[in-house]
Structures are given as C-alpha cells and as structure tokens.
C-alpha cells in the first residue's frame, strides 16, 4: 500500500471515529443537561408550591378561627328573622354581627322557597337562583326536611368580588333559608400571579390556581367578572375540566365523572411535571392542599405552573458551546494523534460525565490542554454558582420579603425544634403573638405603601430589642410572633409589656401613633404544636376584645 493510500485511509478512519466521538459527547451532554433542567423545574415547582401552601394555610386558619363565632352569628341572624314579622333590616343586622370582626366581614342572604336570593347585603347576589346549581339545591332540600340541621360549605372563590368565603346555612320557620358568608379578601393572603413570584422564580411564565370542589372547578384570577351567570360558570367549569383531563391524559370511568376522576388522580400524585416536546417550557400540576373533613364539601387547591426551560439552559448553553468548540479543535488534532486523544481525552471525558451526573466538582490530575482546563474551570464555576443559587432560594423561602423577618414556614420549623428540645431536655420556651391594632384603617387612611413602611420600621426596631437567640416572625398580614427560647411565661410577659410600650411610644406614622395587642404563652406538659398555637392565639384575641393595646397570657 502506498503512503498516499495509507494517508487517505487514515483520514477516513479518523473522520469516522471523530464523528462518532462528537455524537457520543453531544448525546452525553444533552442527556445530562436535560436531566438538570428537569430537576431545576421540579425544585422550583416544589418551592413555589410550599409558598402557596403557607399562604393558603394562613387563610384557612382564619376560617377555622372564626368558625365557632360564625355559628353563633348564624343563630343570632336566624333568631332575629324568625322573631320579626316585618321585613328585617339586613344592613343593620350585618353591622351588628360584624362587630369585633377584625379581618374580613359577614354577608347575610335570605333565600326564598323558590331557592332564589331575594334579600342580601351583597346586592350583586340578589336574584341568584340556586335551583340551577343541582348540588346546592339538593343541600337546601335536606335542610328544609330536617335531614341536616346546618350546612357549612367548602371555601368558595368569588370570581366577581375576587374574595373567598365560607357559607353557613340554616332553614327559617316559614320555608325559607338564611345564609351568612364569612368573606376574606383573597389578595390579602395569597400571592398568586406570575408577577408576585418572578423575583424569586425568574423562570416562571404562567401560574393558575384552581379550587376543585364536589362538582365544580373554579379558576382564581385577578380579573373580576361583571355579572353572575351560572351558565357561563358551567361553561368555564367544563373548559378547565377538559383542559386538565387532556393535559394529564385522563379519561373518566363509568363510575366517576370528570371532577371525580381529576380529584382521584391528585390523591395519588401531588406533583406532576409535564415536559413539552418542543423543550422550551415545562408545565407542572401540583396539589397545594386539600380537605376531606366533610365528604360532601371537600375541596382541593390545585396549581398549574409553567416554567421557561430556556432560562435554565442559558448557563448550560455556554458550557455546551465551549465543549463543542473544544471538540472541533480536537477534530483537527485527531488527524495526527488519534491514540493520544483517545487516551487523554475520551477516557477522561467519560469520567467527567460521571461527575457531572453526580453534580461533583471536576478535578483531573496530570497533563491536560489549557483549553480543556478552562472548560472545566467554567463548569466548576457554573456548578458552584448553581449550588449557591439553590442555597439562596432556600434562604429566601425562609424569610419574609417585606420585613426581612422569618416567615411562616421558618416559624413552623423553629417551633417544632423548640418542642423537641422541651421534650428531650425540658428546656422551657415561650411565644408572643401580636398584631397591629386597626391596621386595616391605617391602610385605608394612609395607603398600603405607608402600611408597608410601618411593618418594616416596626420590625427593625423590634430586632434591636430582642436577644440574638429570639426569633421574630411575620406569620400573617400584620400578625407577628416571637419565639423566646429558655424563657418562662413570667419573663415573656415582661418582654411583651416592654414591646407594647415601645411600639405605643414610637412615631412610626407622623400623623398618628399605633398600638399592638399581644398574647403570651409558655409551652407546657400535654401541649403540642396546634394546641400551643391555639392557646397563644386565643390570648391575643382576648387582648383584642379587652380594648386592644394590652397583653394577655394563657391560663
């Protein structure tokens, strides 16, 4: 064989080998990148779900807190209407039952024998015919026949007022029904738009919340409907139900309708990532929370999140381009030193890919091209930055964005840690819960921006008063909690009184002074997280009901 022929064969073999090598590297890198992107999307979805769950849990706690009060107010309204032969002044009655209600308000409804709202403090609801709503109509019949004494609905989002309510219903003596609804402004408790979360989750493209009840799907948005129409609501329900069935690739069985099929699916899968074929975006369905205390009124809060995969690919693309450039350089070099490249590059790249799969920093001893070392340095730099970013996101999810206090999630974690210390070493701890008196009036008078300034400045001043071991948390809109390790109730009461006096004398608003009401308690034998929280919360509301600007301890 001539030298020319040998060179030709050598070049052909080298080109074939390098082509296969290039495909091998590209496929390994692509598989690793796609895996990392999917994991990043999943991690972001889990963190966002936790934030939504924390916010909705706060809202649910307000309904639970007011449930006993709501039942008493329903009895008051029922007695007032049954004892009045003339038409009852619902507005005056509403003012009466809304006394001492510090967040949200009550609406009153009179439903006639035809199941139509004939009187209501919510004027937009007058004329609604509940006979067009089969499930609700059936429940009214059960109330009228005495099969059930009371009806409590699941949380219901109002697309028209953009609030969330829970309804309590009883029959009247004359064949009618009376209903009260405890209403909370959804925006005060939930951040549920893309703009609310893009600072923490820049890859978030779309965010939709759905409340799934016994036979309905409600889409939560910030665009209010102008009129109430059960037919349009039914059409929307079918649209969203069909969308979920299609996205999740479900089909209803003979024994279950569409709503039941979706609900059953989310009892088994709380997080469902759907990576699109075009590889530009990923959709994630997630069950945020659910309640099954009343089988006929259970509900699920489901979120649909869409993430931009290209956001996660930016740093990977730079790494990929650098690697492809390096492989092209090796392509020419392989014409002269195939064996050398195989020994010092191919085998080592296989080792690198293994470390990439394990998310380890890449370290290779011995001789290596400077370009390749630069590539590894950039990868290690990216890997370190990515891990630091994950750590930063974890820190953000533990901190209230406005006041820089610990948030509700961190509060729950630290309370449970203190309980563990108490049970293991009998180490005492106490908690102070407080909120700003008449904060809604401050927002209404001076605006929400001024209200935010009050929250920030008050948090800063309280930080300076507390010990390094004390933990100041913002657990609601204007509601705060302070965890006091190694502190009994007597000392905690002194700290609370000191804080109360400080806030009362501090000019947080130039035009007026503010005050706070506080509840104090020390964890004791037989307590658990829920019972301890409830006791201190009850002490706080005793302070509220005692004229505000005071401190109350648990019994």
C-alpha positions as CSV (number, residue, x, y, z in Angstrom):
1,X,0.0,0.0,0.0
2,X,1.3,3.4,-1.0
3,X,1.9,6.1,1.6
4,X,-0.8,8.2,-0.2
5,X,-3.3,5.4,0.1
6,X,-2.4,4.9,3.7
7,X,-2.9,8.6,4.5
8,X,-6.3,8.5,2.7
9,X,-7.5,5.5,4.8
10,X,-6.1,7.1,7.9
11,X,-8.0,10.3,7.3
12,X,-11.3,8.4,6.5
13,X,-10.9,6.3,9.7
14,X,-10.1,9.4,11.7
15,X,-13.0,11.3,10.4
16,X,-15.4,8.4,11.1
17,X,-14.0,7.9,14.6
18,X,-14.2,11.7,15.4
19,X,-17.8,11.9,14.0
20,X,-18.8,9.1,16.3
21,X,-16.9,10.7,19.2
22,X,-18.6,14.0,18.6
23,X,-22.1,12.4,18.6
24,X,-21.2,10.5,21.8
25,X,-20.1,13.6,23.6
26,X,-23.1,15.6,22.4
27,X,-25.6,12.9,23.5
28,X,-24.0,12.5,26.9
29,X,-24.0,16.3,27.5
30,X,-27.6,16.7,26.2
31,X,-28.9,13.9,28.4
32,X,-27.2,15.4,31.5
33,X,-28.4,19.0,30.7
34,X,-31.9,17.9,30.2
35,X,-31.9,15.9,33.4
36,X,-30.5,19.0,35.2
37,X,-33.2,21.2,33.7
38,X,-36.0,18.9,34.7
39,X,-34.7,18.7,38.2
40,X,-34.4,22.5,38.3
41,X,-38.0,22.8,37.2
42,X,-39.1,20.3,39.8
43,X,-37.2,22.1,42.6
44,X,-38.7,25.4,41.6
45,X,-42.2,23.9,41.5
46,X,-41.8,22.4,44.9
47,X,-40.6,25.7,46.5
48,X,-43.4,27.6,44.8
49,X,-46.0,25.1,46.0
50,X,-44.7,25.5,49.6
51,X,-45.0,29.2,49.4
52,X,-48.6,28.9,48.1
53,X,-49.4,26.3,50.7
54,X,-48.0,28.5,53.5
55,X,-50.2,31.5,52.3
56,X,-53.3,29.4,51.9
57,X,-52.8,27.7,55.3
58,X,-52.8,31.1,56.9
59,X,-56.1,31.9,55.2
60,X,-57.6,28.5,56.2
61,X,-56.6,29.2,59.8
62,X,-58.6,32.4,59.8
63,X,-61.7,30.4,58.7
64,X,-61.1,27.9,61.4
65,X,-60.6,30.6,64.0
66,X,-63.9,32.2,63.1
67,X,-66.0,29.0,62.7
68,X,-67.4,28.9,66.2
69,X,-68.1,32.7,66.0
70,X,-69.8,32.2,62.7
71,X,-72.2,29.6,64.1
72,X,-73.1,31.9,66.9
73,X,-73.7,34.7,64.5
74,X,-75.8,32.5,62.2
75,X,-78.0,31.6,65.2
76,X,-78.3,35.3,66.0
77,X,-79.4,36.1,62.5
78,X,-81.8,33.2,62.4
79,X,-83.5,34.2,65.7
80,X,-83.8,37.8,64.6
81,X,-85.5,36.9,61.3
82,X,-87.8,34.2,62.8
83,X,-89.0,36.6,65.5
84,X,-89.6,39.6,63.2
85,X,-93.0,39.6,61.5
86,X,-91.9,42.5,59.3
87,X,-89.0,42.7,56.9
88,X,-85.7,42.6,58.8
89,X,-83.2,45.4,58.2
90,X,-80.4,43.2,56.9
91,X,-77.9,46.1,56.8
92,X,-78.4,46.9,60.5
93,X,-78.2,43.2,61.3
94,X,-75.0,42.9,59.3
95,X,-73.5,45.8,61.2
96,X,-74.3,44.1,64.4
97,X,-72.7,40.7,63.6
98,X,-69.7,42.4,62.1
99,X,-68.7,44.0,65.4
100,X,-65.4,42.7,66.7
101,X,-64.6,41.1,63.3
102,X,-61.0,42.4,62.6
103,X,-60.3,40.8,59.2
104,X,-63.0,40.0,56.6
105,X,-66.7,40.6,57.1
106,X,-70.0,38.8,57.1
107,X,-72.7,39.0,54.4
108,X,-76.4,37.9,55.0
109,X,-78.6,36.2,52.5
110,X,-82.3,35.4,52.5
111,X,-83.3,32.5,50.1
112,X,-87.0,32.1,49.4
113,X,-88.9,28.9,48.8
114,X,-88.0,29.0,45.1
115,X,-84.3,28.9,46.1
116,X,-83.8,32.4,44.9
117,X,-81.8,35.1,46.8
118,X,-84.5,37.7,47.5
119,X,-82.6,39.8,50.1
120,X,-78.9,40.2,50.7
121,X,-76.3,42.7,52.0
122,X,-74.4,41.7,48.8
123,X,-76.6,43.5,46.3
124,X,-74.9,41.7,43.3
125,X,-76.2,38.3,44.6
126,X,-79.9,39.3,44.7
127,X,-81.8,37.3,42.1
128,X,-79.4,34.3,42.0
129,X,-81.4,31.1,41.6
130,X,-79.7,28.2,43.4
131,X,-82.1,25.7,41.8
132,X,-79.8,26.0,38.8
133,X,-77.0,24.6,40.9
134,X,-78.0,20.9,41.5
135,X,-75.7,20.1,44.4
136,X,-76.5,23.2,46.3
137,X,-80.2,22.8,45.6
138,X,-80.2,19.3,47.0
139,X,-78.5,20.5,50.2
140,X,-81.2,23.2,50.7
141,X,-83.9,20.4,50.4
142,X,-82.1,18.4,53.1
143,X,-82.0,21.4,55.4
144,X,-85.7,22.1,54.8
145,X,-86.7,18.4,55.5
146,X,-84.6,18.4,58.7
147,X,-82.3,15.7,57.5
148,X,-79.4,18.0,58.4
149,X,-79.5,21.0,60.9
150,X,-76.7,23.0,59.4
151,X,-74.8,23.4,56.1
152,X,-71.2,24.6,56.0
153,X,-69.7,25.0,52.6
154,X,-66.2,24.5,51.4
155,X,-64.1,27.6,50.8
156,X,-65.6,29.3,47.7
157,X,-63.8,31.8,45.5
158,X,-65.9,34.6,44.1
159,X,-64.8,35.5,40.6
160,X,-66.8,38.7,40.8
161,X,-65.6,40.2,44.1
162,X,-62.2,38.4,44.0
163,X,-62.6,37.2,47.6
164,X,-63.0,33.8,49.2
165,X,-65.9,32.9,51.5
166,X,-67.3,30.1,53.6
167,X,-71.1,29.9,53.9
168,X,-73.2,28.7,56.9
169,X,-76.9,28.0,56.2
170,X,-80.0,27.1,58.3
171,X,-83.7,26.9,57.5
172,X,-86.2,29.5,58.7
173,X,-89.7,28.8,60.2
174,X,-91.5,30.0,57.0
175,X,-89.9,27.6,54.4
176,X,-87.1,30.0,53.6
177,X,-83.4,29.7,54.3
178,X,-81.0,32.1,55.9
179,X,-77.3,32.1,54.9
180,X,-74.3,34.0,56.2
181,X,-70.9,34.1,54.5
182,X,-67.7,34.9,56.2
183,X,-65.7,36.7,53.5
184,X,-61.9,37.3,53.3
185,X,-60.1,39.3,50.6
186,X,-58.1,36.7,48.7
187,X,-55.4,39.2,47.8
188,X,-54.6,39.9,51.4
189,X,-53.5,36.3,52.0
190,X,-52.4,34.9,48.6
191,X,-49.7,35.9,46.1
192,X,-51.0,34.1,43.1
193,X,-49.8,35.9,39.9
194,X,-46.7,35.4,37.9
195,X,-45.5,39.0,38.9
196,X,-45.8,38.1,42.6
197,X,-43.2,35.3,42.3
198,X,-40.9,36.2,39.3
199,X,-38.3,37.9,41.5
200,X,-37.7,34.6,43.3
201,X,-38.6,32.3,40.3
202,X,-37.5,34.2,37.2
203,X,-38.2,31.1,35.0
204,X,-42.0,31.2,35.9
205,X,-44.1,32.0,32.8
206,X,-47.6,31.3,33.9
207,X,-49.4,30.5,37.2
208,X,-53.0,29.4,37.5
209,X,-54.9,28.4,40.7
210,X,-58.0,26.2,40.7
211,X,-60.3,25.3,43.6
212,X,-61.8,21.8,42.9
213,X,-65.0,21.1,44.9
214,X,-67.6,18.4,45.0
215,X,-68.8,19.1,41.4
216,X,-67.1,22.3,40.3
217,X,-63.8,23.8,39.2
218,X,-63.2,27.5,39.9
219,X,-60.3,29.3,38.3
220,X,-58.8,32.0,40.5
221,X,-57.6,35.2,38.8
222,X,-57.4,38.9,39.3
223,X,-59.9,39.9,36.6
224,X,-63.3,40.3,38.1
225,X,-66.4,39.1,36.2
226,X,-69.1,41.7,35.7
227,X,-72.2,39.6,36.1
228,X,-73.1,36.4,37.9
229,X,-74.3,33.7,35.5
230,X,-74.5,30.0,36.3
231,X,-74.5,29.1,32.6
232,X,-71.2,30.8,31.9
233,X,-69.8,29.4,35.2
234,X,-70.8,25.9,34.0
235,X,-69.1,26.5,30.6
236,X,-65.9,27.6,32.4
237,X,-66.0,24.5,34.6
238,X,-66.3,22.3,31.5
239,X,-63.4,24.2,29.8
240,X,-61.0,23.8,32.7
241,X,-62.0,20.2,33.5
242,X,-61.4,19.3,29.8
243,X,-58.0,21.1,29.9
244,X,-56.9,19.1,32.9
245,X,-58.1,15.8,31.6
246,X,-56.2,16.5,28.3
247,X,-53.0,17.7,30.0
248,X,-52.9,14.8,32.4
249,X,-54.1,12.3,29.8
250,X,-57.0,11.1,31.8
251,X,-60.3,9.5,30.8
252,X,-63.4,9.3,33.1
253,X,-64.5,5.8,34.1
254,X,-68.1,4.6,34.1
255,X,-68.4,5.0,37.8
256,X,-66.9,8.5,38.1
257,X,-67.5,11.9,36.3
258,X,-64.7,14.2,35.2
259,X,-64.4,16.1,38.5
260,X,-64.1,12.8,40.5
261,X,-61.5,11.5,38.1
262,X,-59.3,14.6,38.5
263,X,-59.7,14.5,42.3
264,X,-58.9,10.8,42.5
265,X,-55.8,11.5,40.3
266,X,-54.4,14.2,42.7
267,X,-54.9,12.0,45.7
268,X,-52.2,9.8,44.3
269,X,-49.9,12.4,42.6
270,X,-49.3,15.7,44.3
271,X,-46.7,16.9,41.8
272,X,-47.0,16.2,38.1
273,X,-44.2,17.6,35.8
274,X,-45.1,17.7,32.1
275,X,-42.1,18.5,29.9
276,X,-43.2,19.6,26.5
277,X,-41.9,18.0,23.3
278,X,-40.6,21.4,22.0
279,X,-38.3,21.6,25.0
280,X,-38.9,25.3,25.5
281,X,-41.2,25.1,28.5
282,X,-42.4,22.7,31.2
283,X,-45.8,22.6,32.9
284,X,-46.2,21.3,36.4
285,X,-49.5,20.5,38.0
286,X,-49.5,20.4,41.8
287,X,-51.9,19.7,44.6
288,X,-51.3,22.6,47.1
289,X,-53.7,21.5,49.8
290,X,-57.0,19.5,50.3
291,X,-59.7,19.0,52.9
292,X,-61.9,15.9,53.4
293,X,-63.5,16.8,56.8
294,X,-66.9,16.9,55.2
295,X,-67.2,14.4,52.2
296,X,-69.9,16.5,50.5
297,X,-67.9,19.7,50.8
298,X,-64.3,18.6,50.4
299,X,-62.0,20.7,48.2
300,X,-58.6,20.7,46.6
301,X,-56.4,23.7,45.8
302,X,-54.6,22.8,42.6
303,X,-52.0,24.9,40.8
304,X,-50.8,24.9,37.2
305,X,-47.2,26.3,36.8
306,X,-45.4,26.9,33.6
307,X,-41.6,27.3,33.6
308,X,-39.3,28.5,30.8
309,X,-36.7,25.8,30.2
310,X,-34.6,28.3,28.2
311,X,-33.9,30.2,31.5
312,X,-32.2,27.1,32.9
313,X,-30.4,26.4,29.7
314,X,-28.6,29.7,29.4
315,X,-25.6,28.7,31.5
316,X,-25.7,25.2,30.1
317,X,-25.6,26.6,26.5
318,X,-22.4,28.5,27.3
319,X,-20.9,25.3,28.6
320,X,-22.1,23.3,25.7
321,X,-20.7,25.8,23.1
322,X,-17.4,25.8,24.9
323,X,-17.3,22.0,24.8
324,X,-18.3,21.9,21.1
325,X,-15.5,24.4,20.3
326,X,-13.0,22.2,22.1
327,X,-14.2,19.1,20.3
328,X,-13.8,20.9,16.9
329,X,-10.2,21.7,17.9
330,X,-9.6,18.1,18.8
331,X,-11.2,17.0,15.5
332,X,-8.2,18.5,13.6
333,X,-5.7,17.3,16.1
334,X,-7.0,13.7,15.8
335,X,-5.8,13.5,12.2
336,X,-2.2,13.4,13.7
337,X,-2.7,11.9,17.2
338,X,-5.8,9.7,17.4
339,X,-4.3,7.3,20.0
340,X,-3.1,10.3,22.1
341,X,-6.5,11.9,22.1
342,X,-8.3,8.6,22.9
343,X,-6.1,8.0,25.9
344,X,-6.0,11.5,27.3
345,X,-9.4,12.9,26.2
346,X,-12.1,10.3,25.5
347,X,-11.5,8.2,28.7
348,X,-11.2,11.3,30.8
349,X,-14.4,12.8,29.4
350,X,-16.3,9.7,30.4
351,X,-15.0,10.3,33.9
352,X,-16.1,13.9,33.7
353,X,-19.6,13.0,32.6
354,X,-19.9,10.6,35.6
355,X,-19.0,13.5,37.9
356,X,-21.5,15.8,36.0
357,X,-24.3,13.3,36.7
358,X,-23.2,13.3,40.4
359,X,-23.1,17.1,40.5
360,X,-19.5,17.0,41.7
361,X,-16.7,19.5,41.1
362,X,-14.4,18.1,38.4
363,X,-10.8,17.6,39.3
364,X,-8.3,15.8,36.9
365,X,-4.7,15.3,37.7
366,X,-1.9,15.1,35.2
367,X,-1.4,16.7,31.8
368,X,-4.3,18.4,30.1
369,X,-4.8,21.0,27.4
370,X,-5.2,24.6,28.7
371,X,-8.5,25.0,26.8
372,X,-9.9,21.9,28.4
373,X,-8.8,23.1,31.8
374,X,-10.6,26.4,31.1
375,X,-13.7,24.4,30.2
376,X,-13.6,22.5,33.4
377,X,-13.0,25.7,35.4
378,X,-16.1,27.3,33.8
379,X,-18.1,24.2,34.5
380,X,-17.0,24.1,38.2
381,X,-17.7,27.9,38.4
382,X,-21.2,27.3,37.0
383,X,-21.8,24.3,39.3
384,X,-20.7,26.4,42.4
385,X,-22.9,29.3,41.3
386,X,-25.8,26.9,40.7
387,X,-25.5,25.4,44.2
388,X,-25.1,28.8,45.7
389,X,-28.3,29.9,43.9
390,X,-30.2,26.9,45.3
391,X,-28.9,27.9,48.7
392,X,-30.0,31.5,48.2
393,X,-33.5,30.3,47.1
394,X,-33.8,28.2,50.2
395,X,-32.9,31.3,52.3
396,X,-35.5,33.4,50.5
397,X,-38.2,30.9,51.2
398,X,-37.4,31.2,54.9
399,X,-37.6,35.0,55.0
400,X,-40.5,37.4,54.7
401,X,-39.7,39.5,51.7
402,X,-41.0,42.8,53.0
403,X,-39.9,42.9,56.7
404,X,-36.9,40.5,56.5
405,X,-38.3,38.7,59.5
406,X,-38.6,34.9,59.4
407,X,-41.7,33.8,57.5
408,X,-44.4,31.3,58.5
409,X,-42.5,28.3,57.1
410,X,-39.4,29.1,59.2
411,X,-41.7,29.8,62.2
412,X,-43.3,26.4,62.0
413,X,-39.8,24.8,61.7
414,X,-38.4,26.6,64.8
415,X,-41.4,26.0,67.0
416,X,-41.2,22.3,66.3
417,X,-37.4,22.4,67.1
418,X,-38.2,24.1,70.4
419,X,-40.8,21.5,71.2
420,X,-38.2,18.8,70.6
421,X,-35.8,20.5,73.0
422,X,-38.5,20.8,75.6
423,X,-39.4,17.1,75.3
424,X,-35.8,15.9,75.3
425,X,-34.2,18.3,77.8
426,X,-37.2,20.0,79.4
427,X,-35.8,23.3,78.1
428,X,-38.6,25.9,78.5
429,X,-39.6,28.3,75.8
430,X,-42.4,30.9,75.3
431,X,-44.1,32.6,72.4
432,X,-45.5,36.1,71.9
433,X,-48.1,36.7,69.2
434,X,-49.2,40.2,68.4
435,X,-50.7,42.2,65.6
436,X,-51.2,45.9,64.9
437,X,-54.5,47.3,66.1
438,X,-56.8,48.7,63.4
439,X,-54.1,48.1,60.7
440,X,-56.8,48.0,58.0
441,X,-57.8,51.5,59.0
442,X,-54.1,52.5,58.6
443,X,-54.0,51.1,55.1
444,X,-57.4,52.7,54.2
445,X,-56.3,56.1,55.6
446,X,-52.7,56.3,54.5
447,X,-52.5,53.7,51.8
448,X,-50.8,50.3,51.6
449,X,-47.4,51.8,50.9
450,X,-47.5,53.6,54.2
451,X,-48.7,50.4,55.9
452,X,-45.8,48.5,54.5
453,X,-43.4,51.2,55.9
454,X,-45.0,50.8,59.3
455,X,-44.4,47.0,59.1
456,X,-40.8,47.4,58.0
457,X,-39.9,50.1,60.6
458,X,-41.6,48.3,63.4
459,X,-39.7,45.1,62.6
460,X,-36.4,46.9,62.5
461,X,-36.9,48.5,65.9
462,X,-38.1,45.2,67.5
463,X,-35.0,43.4,66.1
464,X,-32.9,45.8,68.2
465,X,-34.9,45.0,71.4
466,X,-34.6,41.2,71.2
467,X,-31.8,38.8,72.1
468,X,-29.8,37.1,69.4
469,X,-31.5,33.8,70.3
470,X,-35.0,35.3,69.9
471,X,-36.8,34.8,66.6
472,X,-39.1,37.4,65.2
473,X,-41.5,36.0,62.6
474,X,-44.2,37.5,60.4
475,X,-46.9,34.9,60.2
476,X,-49.7,36.9,58.5
477,X,-50.5,40.3,57.1
478,X,-50.0,42.4,60.2
479,X,-49.6,39.4,62.6
480,X,-46.2,38.6,64.1
481,X,-44.8,36.0,66.5
482,X,-41.7,36.0,68.7
483,X,-40.1,32.7,69.8
484,X,-38.3,33.1,73.1
485,X,-36.0,30.2,73.9
486,X,-35.2,29.4,77.6
487,X,-37.9,31.8,78.8
488,X,-40.8,31.1,81.1
489,X,-44.2,32.8,80.9
490,X,-43.5,35.4,83.6
491,X,-40.4,36.7,81.8
492,X,-42.2,36.5,78.5
493,X,-45.0,38.7,79.8
494,X,-42.4,41.3,80.9
495,X,-40.8,41.2,77.4
496,X,-44.3,41.6,75.8
497,X,-45.1,44.6,78.0
498,X,-41.8,46.2,77.1
499,X,-42.6,45.7,73.4
500,X,-46.1,47.1,73.8
501,X,-44.8,50.3,75.5
502,X,-42.1,50.7,72.9
503,X,-44.5,50.4,69.9
504,X,-47.1,52.7,71.6
505,X,-44.4,55.5,72.0
506,X,-42.7,55.1,68.7
507,X,-43.7,57.5,65.9
508,X,-44.0,55.0,63.1
509,X,-46.5,57.3,61.3
510,X,-46.0,61.0,61.6
511,X,-49.7,61.8,61.7
512,X,-50.6,59.4,64.5
513,X,-49.4,56.7,66.9
514,X,-50.1,53.0,66.6
515,X,-50.6,50.2,69.1
516,X,-50.4,46.5,69.2
517,X,-52.3,43.7,71.1
518,X,-50.3,40.8,72.4
519,X,-50.9,37.2,73.5
520,X,-48.2,35.4,75.6
521,X,-47.8,31.7,76.5
522,X,-45.2,29.2,77.7
523,X,-45.1,25.7,76.3
524,X,-46.2,23.1,78.9
525,X,-46.8,19.4,79.6
526,X,-49.5,18.0,77.3
527,X,-49.1,20.7,74.7
528,X,-48.4,20.1,71.1
529,X,-47.9,22.5,68.2
530,X,-51.5,23.0,67.4
531,X,-52.8,23.3,70.9
532,X,-50.0,25.7,71.9
533,X,-50.5,27.9,68.9
534,X,-54.3,28.0,69.5
535,X,-53.8,29.0,73.2
536,X,-51.5,31.9,72.4
537,X,-53.7,33.0,69.5
538,X,-56.7,32.9,71.9
539,X,-54.7,35.1,74.4
540,X,-54.0,37.5,71.5
541,X,-57.7,37.8,70.7
542,X,-58.6,38.3,74.4
543,X,-56.3,41.4,74.2
544,X,-58.2,42.5,71.2
545,X,-61.5,42.0,72.8
546,X,-60.3,43.7,76.0
547,X,-59.9,47.1,74.3
548,X,-56.6,46.5,72.4
549,X,-53.1,47.8,73.3
550,X,-52.7,45.3,76.1
551,X,-51.0,42.0,76.9
552,X,-52.8,38.7,77.8
553,X,-51.3,35.5,78.9
554,X,-52.6,32.0,78.6
555,X,-54.3,30.5,81.6
